[in-house]
Amino acid sequence: MKVTRIAYSKNLNAQKYEQLAEQARRLGQVRSLVWRKYGALAGVGVGDRGIRDQWMKDGTADTFGVLANAWKETLRDAVADVKANREAAKVSVRQAIWRRTSDQGERKRLFTVLKCDQWMDDPYLSRLMRKHWKHGRNRTANQIVVRSDLYRTFTLAEGGDVWLAVPSLVRRQQIVIPLNTTVAPTGTLRLILRDGRVEVHYQIDGRSLKSSQRLCGTAKVGVDKGYSEVLTDSEGNHHGQELGGLLQVESDFLKTKNARRAKIQAIAEKARAAGDSAKADRIIRNNLGTTKRNRRRRAFEARVRTVTFTAVHAVLDMANHVVAEDLTRTIPTRKKLGKDTNRRLAAWTKGVTAEALNSLSERRGSALSLVNAAYTSQVAPCCRILGTRKGDRLHCTRCGAVWQADHAAAINVLERDGDTDITLYTPHMRVRQLIQERTDRHRTRLPVQDSSTCGERTSSTGRSANSPVRAAATKHTREADVTRITNRSHSTSLPLRSAEEGYVNSG
C-alpha cells in the first residue's frame, strides 16, 4: 500500500512564495472550470484526455496562463475528484437498492447498470442519483500538482537538507524551494501552500517503512474505541490513555478563545457601523487572523495522530487478528448530554482511529474484522444480558458482577465476530431483540422460584430444585460462570461480585 509523506519548506523567500501562490491561483481556475462543466451529468463517461483534446482544439487552454504540463496535471486531478464524488454517491444508492427489492436478479441488474455508469437510462436509478449526487464546486486554489519528470532535487552538502526545483510560470525557469528534510521526495508531488509555507506531499511504498517490518503477535483480540483512551482490548489493557486529556484541553481552549474572538468581532462591527472603518479594518487585520489558529490546529492534529497510531501499534504487537466495532453509522440515543460534553465529544477522532487500524493492519499483515457496534458496551459478558451502565461501570443485573465498560465492550466485540445472527448491517433494534431472545431462552432453562413460603423451587418440568440432578447442574453452571468471569477479567483490577458466590477476586 501507499503511504503519504509530507515535507515542509524551510525559510522560503517571500517572492518565491508569491510566484507559487499566483500559479496555484490560476490552476484553481482550471479546477473550477472542470467542476462547473463536468461535475454533473456532462462528466459521466468523459475522461481527462477527451477534455484535454477539446480544450486544446477550441483554444480554451490558451486562456489559463500556465504551462501545458501544469494545467494538464490539474485537469487529471480534478477529473479524478469528480469521479470520486460520483462513486461516493453510489454507496447510498446501493443501500437504497438493497432495501427496495429482495430479488437477487433485479439487484444484480441494478448494481451492474450503476457500476457501468448506464444509470441515466433507468428512471429509478436516475432519480436516486439525482437525490444523492449533488453538483459539486471547487474551493481549492492553493495546490500545484507536479509530475515526477518535471522537477529535480539536490543537496548543497553531503547529508544536508534537500532542495526542490519546480517549474514556474515562465518556460525553462524553475523555483527552488529549500526543504526541512534530508530525504528527497519521489513520484508525483502535490504542493500545498498554507500560511507562507509550502507542504510537499508525496507517496511511498508502505513496506519500506521501519514500522511495517515489525512482527505482529499471535493472539486474536477485540478492541473498543474510546474517548478517554484510543483503544481498550479484550484483555483489559488500555492503549493511548492520554487521548481524552488532549481532546478536553483543546476543546476547552477553543471555547474560551472563540468567546473572546466573538467579543472583538462585535467591537469591529460596532466601529464599522459608527463609520470608523479604519478601526474595524485594524481589528480584523491584527486581531482576527487565522494563522496562529491554523498552526495550533495542525499541531494538535499531529499529536492526536501520534497517540492514535502508537496505540494501534501496541495492539498489533500482541495480535495478528483484530476485531473492531464499525462506527461509520450513527447509533441514535435518547440520552441528553450537556453542552460541554457534546462539545468535547464533537472532537472525538474516531475517524483517525479507524484509519490507523485499517492502515497499520494492512502494512503489518494483520487481519482486521469489523462487527456491529450496537449494545456492545451494555451487555455484561458474564451472563450475556443487558446490564446497567453507570459511568464507566457496567453492572450485571443477574449475578451482580461489575465490569469496566470498555473492557466488557471489547469482549463483546470479540465474541460478535462470526455471529451469524448479528451481522454488520443488522439494525440496532433487531440486535436488542436478539439479545433479549437469547436471554429469555437461557432463563427458561433455570429453576423458577415458587410463590410458597417454604422457598421450594420447581422447574418448568415439575422437577424439584432440591433434586440431586438439579443441584448438580446448578452447581456446575455456577462454577463455570465464576471460572469464565475470572479468566476473562484476569487483567483488570476491578472485583467481580456474584450474588451467590460473594466477591470473586479477578486478580
BELFEN-V133215 format. One record per backbone hydrogen bond with DSSP energy under -1.0 kcal/mol. NH is the residue of the N-H (numbers start at 1). CO is the residue of the C=O. E is the energy in kcal/mol with one decimal. If there is no record, write none. Layout:
[[NH;CO;E] [NH;CO;E]]
This chain:
[[3;204;-2.8] [5;202;-3.4] [7;200;-2.3] [9;198;-2.0] [10;178;-2.6] [17;13;-2.0] [18;14;-2.0] [19;15;-1.9] [20;16;-2.3] [21;17;-2.5] [22;18;-2.1] [23;19;-2.0] [24;20;-2.5] [25;21;-2.1] [26;22;-2.0] [27;23;-2.1] [28;24;-1.7] [29;25;-1.1] [30;26;-1.1] [31;27;-2.0] [32;28;-2.2] [33;29;-2.0] [34;30;-2.1] [35;31;-2.3] [36;32;-2.4] [37;33;-2.1] [38;34;-2.8] [39;35;-1.1] [43;40;-1.8] [44;41;-1.4] [46;43;-1.4] [51;47;-1.7] [52;48;-2.5] [53;49;-2.4] [54;50;-1.9] [55;51;-2.5] [56;52;-2.1] [57;53;-1.6] [58;54;-2.4] [61;55;-1.4] [63;60;-1.5] [64;61;-1.1] [71;67;-1.8] [72;68;-2.2] [73;69;-2.0] [74;70;-1.8] [75;71;-2.4] [76;72;-2.3] [77;73;-2.0] [78;74;-2.5] [79;75;-2.4] [80;76;-1.7] [81;77;-1.7] [82;78;-2.1] [83;79;-2.2] [84;80;-2.3] [85;81;-2.2] [86;82;-2.0] [87;83;-2.6] [88;84;-2.0] [89;85;-1.3] [90;86;-1.2] [93;89;-1.4] [94;90;-2.6] [95;91;-1.7] [96;92;-1.8] [97;93;-2.3] [98;94;-2.4] [99;95;-1.8] [100;96;-1.5] [101;97;-1.7] [107;103;-2.5] [108;104;-2.4] [109;105;-2.0] [110;106;-2.5] [111;107;-2.8] [112;108;-2.3] [113;109;-2.4] [114;110;-2.3] [115;111;-2.4] [116;112;-2.2] [117;114;-1.1] [118;113;-2.4] [121;118;-1.1] [122;119;-1.2] [126;122;-2.7] [127;123;-2.0] [128;124;-2.0] [129;125;-2.7] [130;126;-2.0] [131;127;-1.4] [132;128;-2.4] [133;129;-2.6] [144;191;-2.1] [146;189;-2.5] [150;147;-1.7] [152;165;-1.6] [154;163;-1.9] [160;157;-2.2] [162;181;-2.9] [163;154;-3.1] [164;177;-3.1] [165;152;-2.7] [166;175;-2.4] [168;173;-2.0] [173;170;-1.6] [175;166;-3.2] [177;164;-4.0] [179;162;-2.5] [180;8;-2.1] [189;146;-2.6] [190;201;-2.0] [191;144;-3.3] [192;199;-2.5] [193;142;-2.4] [194;197;-2.8] [197;194;-1.7] [199;192;-3.0] [200;7;-3.7] [201;190;-2.5] [202;5;-2.3] [204;3;-2.4] [206;1;-3.4] [208;205;-1.6] [209;206;-1.3] [213;210;-1.2] [217;316;-1.7] [219;318;-1.4] [221;321;-2.0] [223;323;-2.6] [224;232;-2.3] [226;230;-1.6] [230;239;-1.0] [231;239;-1.9] [232;224;-1.5] [233;237;-2.1] [234;222;-1.4] [236;233;-1.8] [239;231;-3.1] [243;240;-1.5] [244;228;-1.7] [246;242;-1.9] [247;243;-2.4] [248;244;-2.3] [249;245;-2.5] [250;246;-2.2] [251;247;-2.2] [252;248;-2.5] [253;249;-2.2] [254;250;-2.3] [255;251;-1.8] [256;252;-1.9] [257;253;-2.8] [258;254;-2.7] [259;255;-1.6] [260;256;-1.9] [261;257;-2.2] [262;258;-2.0] [263;259;-1.5] [264;260;-2.1] [265;261;-2.6] [266;262;-2.0] [267;263;-1.9] [268;264;-2.2] [269;265;-2.2] [270;266;-2.3] [271;267;-2.3] [272;268;-2.2] [273;269;-2.3] [274;270;-1.8] [275;272;-1.1] [276;271;-2.4] [277;275;-1.4] [280;276;-1.6] [281;277;-2.6] [282;278;-2.0] [283;279;-2.3] [284;280;-2.2] [285;281;-2.4] [286;282;-2.6] [287;283;-2.6] [294;290;-2.6] [295;291;-2.0] [296;292;-2.5] [297;293;-2.2] [298;294;-2.3] [299;295;-2.0] [300;296;-2.5] [301;297;-2.4] [302;298;-2.0] [303;299;-2.0] [304;300;-2.3] [305;301;-2.3] [306;302;-2.1] [307;303;-2.4] [308;304;-2.5] [309;305;-2.8] [310;306;-2.1] [311;307;-1.9] [312;308;-2.2] [313;309;-2.2] [314;310;-1.8] [315;311;-1.6] [316;312;-2.3] [317;313;-1.5] [318;315;-1.3] [320;219;-2.3] [321;219;-1.2] [322;367;-2.9] [323;221;-2.4] [324;369;-3.0] [326;371;-2.5] [342;338;-2.5] [343;339;-2.5] [344;340;-2.3] [345;341;-2.6] [346;342;-1.5] [347;344;-1.0] [348;345;-1.8] [350;348;-1.1] [353;349;-1.7] [354;350;-2.3] [355;351;-2.2] [356;352;-2.6] [357;353;-2.4] [358;354;-2.2] [359;355;-2.9] [360;356;-2.5] [361;357;-1.6] [362;358;-1.3] [363;359;-2.2] [364;360;-2.5] [366;361;-2.3] [367;320;-2.5] [369;322;-2.6] [371;324;-2.1] [376;373;-1.4] [380;385;-2.9] [384;380;-2.3] [387;378;-2.9] [388;395;-2.7] [390;393;-3.0] [393;390;-1.7] [394;403;-3.0] [395;388;-2.9] [396;401;-3.0] [400;396;-1.0] [403;394;-3.0] [405;392;-2.4] [408;404;-2.6] [409;405;-2.3] [410;406;-2.2] [411;407;-1.9] [412;408;-2.3] [413;409;-2.5] [414;410;-2.1] [415;411;-2.3] [416;412;-1.6] [419;416;-2.0] [426;423;-1.1] [431;427;-2.0] [432;428;-2.1] [433;429;-1.9] [434;430;-2.4] [435;431;-2.3] [436;432;-2.2] [437;433;-2.3] [438;434;-2.4] [439;435;-2.0] [440;436;-2.4] [441;437;-2.2] [442;438;-2.0] [443;439;-2.1] [444;440;-1.8] [446;443;-1.6] [448;458;-1.3] [458;448;-1.3] [459;463;-2.3] [462;459;-1.6] [465;457;-3.6] [467;464;-1.5] [471;467;-2.7] [472;468;-2.6] [473;469;-2.3] [474;470;-2.6] [475;471;-2.4] [476;472;-2.5] [477;473;-2.5] [478;474;-2.5] [479;475;-2.6] [480;476;-2.3] [481;477;-2.3] [482;478;-2.3] [483;479;-2.4] [484;480;-2.5] [485;481;-2.6] [486;482;-2.4] [487;483;-2.6] [488;484;-2.2] [489;485;-1.4] [492;489;-1.2] [496;504;-2.0] [498;502;-3.4] [499;399;-1.7] [502;498;-1.4] [504;496;-3.5]]
